[in-house]
Amino acid sequence: MSIPRPQPPRSARSLAALVAVALLLAGCAALEPPAAVTSQGQDTRTLYDFVFIIGVGIFVLVEALIIFAVLRYRRKPGDTELPPQIHGNSVLEVIWTVIPTLLVIVLFVFSWQTLNKVNAVSPAPALTVRAVAAQFQWSFEYLAADGQTVQYEQLAPELDLPVGVDVHVILRSKDVIHAFYVPKFLFKRDVVPGRENNFDFTIDAADANQTFRGQCAEFCGTFHSTMLFSVKALTPTDFNTWLQQQIKAAAATPAPAPSASGGAAETTVELSAHNIAFDQTAVQAPAGQPFVIKFTNNDPGVTHNVAITDSSGQQVFKGEIFAGPDSREYPIPALAAGTYTFACSVHPQMTGTLTVK
Amino acid sequence: MATTSLRTSTGYRSGLYDWLTTTDHKKIGILYLANSILMFLVGGVFALIVRLELAQPGLQFLTDAQYNQAFTIHASLMLFLFVIPVLAGFGNYIVPLMIGAPDMAFPRINAFSFWLLPLAAIVMLSGFATGGGAAAAGWTEYSPLAQAKYEGIGTDLWIVALLLIGTSSILGAINFIVTIFKMRAPGMTLLRMPVMVWTVLVTSILVLMATPVLTSALIMLFIDRNLGGHFFDPATGGNAILWQNTFWFYSHPAVYIMILPAMGIISEVLPVFSRKPLFGYKAFIFATAAIGALGFSVWAHHMFTTGAVYLPFFSFMTFLIAIPTGVKFFNWIATMFRGQLTFSTPLLYAVGFLTMFLIGGINGAFSAAVPVDFALHDTYWVVAHIHYVLFGGSVFAVFAGLFYWWPKMFGRRLNETLGKIQFVFMFIGFNLTFFPMHMLGLSGMPRRIADYDPNAGWNDLNLLATIGGFTIALSILPFLWNVFITFRSGEPAGDDPWEGNTLEWATSSPPPPYNFDHLPEIRSERPVFDARHGATHG
């Protein structure tokens, strides 16, 4: 029992301890969530940190006990006698039942309090947006103060929002279950057909003019991974200007249909989309004269369009967004020679190169 | 000549016939184990396919549709045709031996329960031969996505396969319950049963109460898909959340079905290799029963983000599970304290279980805190969590059990060196694969996506996870080689190679039909230990 055992040198042991501590610290640093950009997200982050500290404490304690037992109580060649046959200890059982119970109650109470803050919904939000999810795209309806009338429908998956004010989001699904998830909000909520989920959040004023990635987080079918969106945080003034512009632009008469008679010599570029991808990633068009892109959307129920941006990132054309299977002839204005990018406004990952020469 | 050929026809053909028609619980147990490990390998290949596709952004090897089939079938095989049946296999082999019974209560039903499983596997995998491919809506098959307008016949085959597996489980559970209550040897009181038997008993009660709910839900889904039903599709007046409630009412207890017998294996291995009794035997049994009971009140913690469940209740019940689990941990560690540990392969895997399942417990507590779950739900954090529980927990326990009971099953010991090499590779590969998934989840990578944005910052961690996945695959090779050489020329084990505690070590290796010529006196939960050393007061 008390035979002195050979010990590893002190320096080796302290080195091992140092490595263990370094690994633990590296692990802790790596397990940090992204900085939350909403006040609700910051509450969640505080709770996360609290759970994390308790979790790391339990982890260190229990792993240390296991490692200690493994190192200390190895069977040695001289161990022929049985070790003491201890069947249990009621005091210990009570201790390691009661302490975790207290810990669990503290964790529960803290997380309930945080839940009440995160789930709170304002009776008078500054802005109400309805996020509409469908296989495989997002669109966003900006509602008027009555919470009913749609002022503007944003078909591209970009959610522009004012910072510093309470935003109310209503979720609606057109088909299967999706989930509205913005990692930097530390939040998601399912978009369930037949059910109107809603929640509030306030983006920090300090995060104006930033863009946050969002993504569908509930598996929704074949092209689930393509259901991306972005949240663009604007100052309230910029936001109002933007929204008014969009409302005005949407109310304006749509661009005249391409004259079928006029330019008989116009070049037509054929392009189609299927399975959330363009059939070509490089197309060509003549420089200095208008041309037509005949775009066929072969994805049933899925919306696409073609938008063209020049090399500086400036959008020079944005075609009508429509659901397949259908096709449109987009009249493209004369473009200077050069290389352009074409993309689908609804699925920004669908891109290709347009060479004008 | 004629007479001798009759006598010697106990060759290959009749050996095979014997295995195909056997009602011996030991042979059925081995069939369960062999079939489950085969499914583990097939499911592992699907996991490698998934990891290969995710190693870098872009779709290199699969289409989106194929990817979705790969992860759906990976999960379905691993959960329903590997983890649950492999533990049922251990139960089948070991429970009658441990309680001193000659066989299970209903040997023919036992054989029937087993043979449903390969049939189910064939039905599920036959989806790949259909035009639309195999089931692809995830192993959770959430409606409306699982409805006929979105998913093809592969989903019907998946439903039928799960109905077969469910029937197998229910019959097996009844068999275990009757065996344990009616067939114990004289002296084997309930509170002298090995903890492994207790965990199988509690698991069987869970199966009996939960599986019929899943079976009903599956039939309702089948009616929705094929007979114009309207249970789960809101477009026709159904309720999408109803599916989730019924599905998780089974599938959360199923997590305990997948871990309790694994805990039982660990509770057999640790005392034997520490040369001490299990610390707190009764506390352990109460904790097992408590986990089983609480298991029925936490299903909606899979549904926190649906907005359709009462959050504080399910949050509180979920936190409560930590208490009996913690009790088990401290009892396991106390079992090792002041013991004499022999690091044979079974103990190595048991200690691996303790260190890794602990992480699976702690990272689960994050999801019990509802607002944190809002951030982590359906991300790779959850994938990390389930694998720390089911791989770091159940799979490590399965290998502990295989190395521990192999000498009893086949009379030969698996090679220790190969076993240790396997453990080292598996332990490292496991952590390389699943630890980075915590970081991926925190930074927002959803699960079940075939592709990801190369600028999202997920490339390196995904590559690391893929390298880890192939390291796990590598660790399986020494195991297969070990099995092969052990059958050819393994070291004979003797009846009791580990100085065991429980009755299976009181008979020959392998045991004869009907198990025992005579039984030692049963005066504690360690009758074989008592016979060897004399009783210590309990």
Interface residues (C-beta under 8 A of the other chain):
Chain A: A30 L31 E32 P33 P34 G41 D43 T44 L47 Y48 V51 F52 I54 G55 I58 F59 V62 E63 L65 I66 A69 V70 Y73 R74 R75 K76 D79 L82 P83 P84 Q85 I86 H87 G88 N89 L92 E93 W96 T97 P100 T101 V104 L107 F108 F110 S111 W112 T114 L115 V118 N119 D175 V176 I177 A179 Y181 P183 K184 L186 F187 K188 R189 D190 V192 P193 G194 R195 N197 R213 Q215 C216 A217 E218 F219 C220 G221 T222 F223 H224 S225 T226 L228 N275 Q349
Chain B: T63 D64 A65 N68 A136 A137 G138 Y142 P144 L145 Y150 P234 A235 G238 N239 A240 I241 S274 R275 K276 P277 F279 G280 Y281 K282 A283 T305 T306 G307 A308 L311 P312 S315 F316 F319 L320 A322 I323 G326 V327 F329 F330 N331 I333 A334 M336 F337 R338 G339 Q340 L341 T342 F343 V351 L354 T355 L358 I359 I362 N363 A365 F366 A368 A369 V370 P371 V372 F374 A375 H377 D378 T379 H438 M439 L442 S443 G444 P446 R447 R448 I449 A450 D451 Y452 D453 A456 H533 T536 H537 G538
